[in-house]
Amino acid sequence: MIGERIQYLRLEKEMTQKELAKELKVSLKTIQFYEQNRNTPETYMIVALAKYFNVSSDYILGLINTPIPLDEREAATKDHTYMPKEFMKSKETRKAYKTIVEYVKLVHNMK
């Protein structure tokens, strides 16, 4: 989940992995491993990512589905579900994806 969130935020800023690595002063491999979920960022790196992308660390960690801007606390009441761009191409795929998301939310709330 963390890797997908980092990749999503990076792509939203239209950045390459190399550019993000340079901004955060880490190696390209580090960013690649984060995005592939091969390594999990340390706490200080999650904080750095949250500050850089201006989102809550809870969003990066997958605890919430809203990339709440750090300077807009009132946005916390909204709930946006990230949908990869590939799923936006087909109406049937979007509907199936939304159904799966709702099912996962339902199952998660049963715990």
Short mmCIF file of the C-alpha atoms (twelve columns), coordinates in Angstrom:
data_MODEL
# 
_entry.id   MODEL 
# 
loop_
_atom_site.group_PDB 
_atom_site.id 
_atom_site.type_symbol 
_atom_site.label_atom_id 
_atom_site.label_alt_id 
_atom_site.label_comp_id 
_atom_site.label_asym_id 
_atom_site.label_seq_id 
_atom_site.Cartn_x 
_atom_site.Cartn_y 
_atom_site.Cartn_z 
_atom_site.pdbx_PDB_model_num 
ATOM 1   C CA . MET A 1   0.000   0.000  0.000   1 
ATOM 2   C CA . ILE A 2   2.757   2.472  0.933   1 
ATOM 3   C CA . GLY A 3   4.562   1.920  -2.347  1 
ATOM 4   C CA . GLU A 4   1.433   2.554  -4.380  1 
ATOM 5   C CA . ARG A 5   0.743   5.752  -2.453  1 
ATOM 6   C CA . ILE A 6   4.288   7.046  -3.009  1 
ATOM 7   C CA . GLN A 7   4.084   6.225  -6.701  1 
ATOM 8   C CA . TYR A 8   0.665   7.873  -7.026  1 
ATOM 9   C CA . LEU A 9   1.854   11.067 -5.323  1 
ATOM 10  C CA . ARG A 10  5.011   11.151 -7.435  1 
ATOM 11  C CA . LEU A 11  3.079   10.679 -10.669 1 
ATOM 12  C CA . GLU A 12  0.542   13.335 -9.681  1 
ATOM 13  C CA . LYS A 13  3.474   15.758 -9.479  1 
ATOM 14  C CA . GLU A 14  4.679   14.443 -12.837 1 
ATOM 15  C CA . MET A 15  8.036   13.475 -11.363 1 
ATOM 16  C CA . THR A 16  10.400  10.680 -12.221 1 
ATOM 17  C CA . GLN A 17  11.737  8.350  -9.564  1 
ATOM 18  C CA . LYS A 18  15.155  9.918  -10.101 1 
ATOM 19  C CA . GLU A 19  13.792  13.422 -9.449  1 
ATOM 20  C CA . LEU A 20  12.097  12.295 -6.248  1 
ATOM 21  C CA . ALA A 21  15.259  10.555 -5.088  1 
ATOM 22  C CA . LYS A 22  17.218  13.765 -5.641  1 
ATOM 23  C CA . GLU A 23  14.644  15.852 -3.731  1 
ATOM 24  C CA . LEU A 24  14.718  13.466 -0.762  1 
ATOM 25  C CA . LYS A 25  18.496  12.940 -0.963  1 
ATOM 26  C CA . VAL A 26  18.247  9.166  -1.319  1 
ATOM 27  C CA . SER A 27  19.282  6.780  -4.063  1 
ATOM 28  C CA . LEU A 28  17.133  5.923  -7.059  1 
ATOM 29  C CA . LYS A 29  17.113  2.289  -5.839  1 
ATOM 30  C CA . THR A 30  15.598  3.438  -2.536  1 
ATOM 31  C CA . ILE A 31  12.631  5.042  -4.301  1 
ATOM 32  C CA . GLN A 32  12.271  2.049  -6.626  1 
ATOM 33  C CA . PHE A 33  12.245  -0.369 -3.684  1 
ATOM 34  C CA . TYR A 34  9.671   1.750  -1.819  1 
ATOM 35  C CA . GLU A 35  7.369   1.830  -4.842  1 
ATOM 36  C CA . GLN A 36  7.764   -1.913 -5.407  1 
ATOM 37  C CA . ASN A 37  7.006   -2.545 -1.714  1 
ATOM 38  C CA . ARG A 38  10.367  -4.277 -1.403  1 
ATOM 39  C CA . ASN A 39  11.398  -1.892 1.418   1 
ATOM 40  C CA . THR A 40  9.289   0.088  3.847   1 
ATOM 41  C CA . PRO A 41  10.334  3.674  4.525   1 
ATOM 42  C CA . GLU A 42  11.592  4.505  8.006   1 
ATOM 43  C CA . THR A 43  9.464   6.868  10.086  1 
ATOM 44  C CA . TYR A 44  11.636  9.885  9.271   1 
ATOM 45  C CA . MET A 45  11.229  9.169  5.547   1 
ATOM 46  C CA . ILE A 46  7.443   8.881  5.829   1 
ATOM 47  C CA . VAL A 47  7.468   12.288 7.517   1 
ATOM 48  C CA . ALA A 48  9.724   13.679 4.773   1 
ATOM 49  C CA . LEU A 49  7.417   12.274 2.085   1 
ATOM 50  C CA . ALA A 50  4.334   13.697 3.824   1 
ATOM 51  C CA . LYS A 51  5.929   17.136 4.052   1 
ATOM 52  C CA . TYR A 52  7.216   17.046 0.490   1 
ATOM 53  C CA . PHE A 53  3.874   16.005 -1.010  1 
ATOM 54  C CA . ASN A 54  1.854   18.063 1.510   1 
ATOM 55  C CA . VAL A 55  -0.283  15.125 2.636   1 
ATOM 56  C CA . SER A 56  -0.990  13.373 5.905   1 
ATOM 57  C CA . SER A 57  1.362   10.545 6.845   1 
ATOM 58  C CA . ASP A 58  -1.820  8.561  7.512   1 
ATOM 59  C CA . TYR A 59  -2.531  8.729  3.783   1 
ATOM 60  C CA . ILE A 60  0.929   7.433  2.877   1 
ATOM 61  C CA . LEU A 61  0.543   4.610  5.411   1 
ATOM 62  C CA . GLY A 62  -2.837  3.635  3.961   1 
ATOM 63  C CA . LEU A 63  -4.775  4.424  7.142   1 
ATOM 64  C CA . ILE A 64  -7.013  6.905  5.342   1 
ATOM 65  C CA . ASN A 65  -8.038  7.197  1.706   1 
ATOM 66  C CA . THR A 66  -7.917  10.979 1.529   1 
ATOM 67  C CA . PRO A 67  -4.639  12.684 0.682   1 
ATOM 68  C CA . ILE A 68  -5.391  15.433 3.207   1 
ATOM 69  C CA . PRO A 69  -3.230  18.511 2.636   1 
ATOM 70  C CA . LEU A 70  -1.272  19.304 5.780   1 
ATOM 71  C CA . ASP A 71  -2.516  22.887 5.689   1 
ATOM 72  C CA . GLU A 72  -6.208  22.048 5.116   1 
ATOM 73  C CA . ARG A 73  -7.507  20.155 8.132   1 
ATOM 74  C CA . GLU A 74  -11.142 20.734 7.143   1 
ATOM 75  C CA . ALA A 75  -10.608 18.379 4.194   1 
ATOM 76  C CA . ALA A 76  -10.533 15.490 6.695   1 
ATOM 77  C CA . THR A 77  -14.279 15.004 6.402   1 
ATOM 78  C CA . LYS A 78  -14.025 14.028 2.731   1 
ATOM 79  C CA . ASP A 79  -13.205 10.485 1.622   1 
ATOM 80  C CA . HIS A 80  -11.607 10.013 -1.780  1 
ATOM 81  C CA . THR A 81  -10.628 6.607  -3.029  1 
ATOM 82  C CA . TYR A 82  -7.610  6.523  -5.292  1 
ATOM 83  C CA . MET A 83  -8.335  4.908  -8.636  1 
ATOM 84  C CA . PRO A 84  -5.385  4.162  -10.940 1 
ATOM 85  C CA . LYS A 85  -5.571  5.897  -14.310 1 
ATOM 86  C CA . GLU A 86  -5.803  2.544  -16.109 1 
ATOM 87  C CA . PHE A 87  -9.218  2.003  -14.512 1 
ATOM 88  C CA . MET A 88  -10.581 5.294  -15.788 1 
ATOM 89  C CA . LYS A 89  -10.582 4.120  -19.418 1 
ATOM 90  C CA . SER A 90  -13.555 1.762  -19.274 1 
ATOM 91  C CA . LYS A 91  -16.941 2.282  -17.621 1 
ATOM 92  C CA . GLU A 92  -17.189 -1.445 -16.809 1 
ATOM 93  C CA . THR A 93  -13.728 -1.479 -15.223 1 
ATOM 94  C CA . ARG A 94  -14.505 1.624  -13.126 1 
ATOM 95  C CA . LYS A 95  -17.735 0.035  -11.904 1 
ATOM 96  C CA . ALA A 96  -15.981 -3.252 -11.048 1 
ATOM 97  C CA . TYR A 97  -13.196 -1.412 -9.230  1 
ATOM 98  C CA . LYS A 98  -15.677 0.633  -7.190  1 
ATOM 99  C CA . THR A 99  -17.576 -2.547 -6.284  1 
ATOM 100 C CA . ILE A 100 -14.374 -4.174 -5.058  1 
ATOM 101 C CA . VAL A 101 -13.437 -1.085 -3.017  1 
ATOM 102 C CA . GLU A 102 -16.858 -1.017 -1.369  1 
ATOM 103 C CA . TYR A 103 -16.602 -4.734 -0.575  1 
ATOM 104 C CA . VAL A 104 -13.164 -4.290 0.992   1 
ATOM 105 C CA . LYS A 105 -14.439 -1.368 3.078   1 
ATOM 106 C CA . LEU A 106 -17.401 -3.474 4.216   1 
ATOM 107 C CA . VAL A 107 -15.191 -6.432 5.179   1 
ATOM 108 C CA . HIS A 108 -12.715 -4.142 6.925   1 
ATOM 109 C CA . ASN A 109 -15.481 -2.567 9.036   1 
ATOM 110 C CA . MET A 110 -16.657 -6.031 10.157  1 
ATOM 111 C CA . LYS A 111 -13.386 -6.677 11.991  1 
# 
